[in-house]
Amino acid sequence: MGKRERTKGHGYEREVARMFRRWFPEARRQQEYHESDCLGVDLQGTDCLSVQCKRFKGYAPISALDEVQPKRGQFPLLLTRGDRLPDRVVMGWPLFEFLMDQAFCTEES
């Protein structure tokens, strides 16, 4: 990967971190200086989400979600954007189910 692509990816990570501060005020880019440190997580401070950001000419493949190695109790989440294309979010069923329960299920008294 060239410097230009790396810069593009890091810029996208910073942009996503800013967007995530709406829900997670401590969200920021994960600094990974060694390949052995890479766990497929690009953001810190996102609570129960392990976030991977991918910025390419086209969208990242759904299989990029498999690069995320969430810690126990976290859900993997992939954000991707292609050139002149809107952002897309890819998640597994457990996270989708969790979000739907939070949004639409009410506790019975």
Secondary structure as the mmCIF struct_conf table of DSSP 4:
data_model
#
loop_
_struct_conf.conf_type_id
_struct_conf.id
_struct_conf.beg_label_comp_id
_struct_conf.beg_label_asym_id
_struct_conf.beg_label_seq_id
_struct_conf.end_label_comp_id
_struct_conf.end_label_asym_id
_struct_conf.end_label_seq_id
HELX_RH_AL_P HELX_RH_AL_P1 LYS A 3 PHE A 20
TURN_TY1_P TURN_TY1_P1 ARG A 21 TRP A 23
TURN_TY1_P TURN_TY1_P2 PRO A 25 GLU A 26
STRN STRN1 ARG A 28 ARG A 29
BEND BEND1 HIS A 34 HIS A 34
HELX_RH_3T_P HELX_RH_3T_P1 GLU A 35 ASP A 37
BEND BEND2 GLY A 40 GLY A 40
STRN STRN2 LEU A 43 GLN A 44
BEND BEND3 GLY A 45 GLY A 45
TURN_TY1_P TURN_TY1_P3 ASP A 47 CYS A 48
STRN STRN3 LEU A 49 PHE A 56
BEND BEND4 LYS A 57 GLY A 58
HELX_LH_PP_P HELX_LH_PP_P1 TYR A 59 PRO A 61
HELX_RH_3T_P HELX_RH_3T_P2 ILE A 62 GLU A 67
HELX_LH_PP_P HELX_LH_PP_P2 PRO A 70 LYS A 71
TURN_TY1_P TURN_TY1_P4 ARG A 72 GLY A 73
STRN STRN4 PHE A 75 GLY A 82
TURN_TY1_P TURN_TY1_P5 ASP A 83 ARG A 84
BEND BEND5 LEU A 85 LEU A 85
STRN STRN5 ARG A 88 MET A 91
HELX_RH_AL_P HELX_RH_AL_P2 TRP A 93 PHE A 104
#
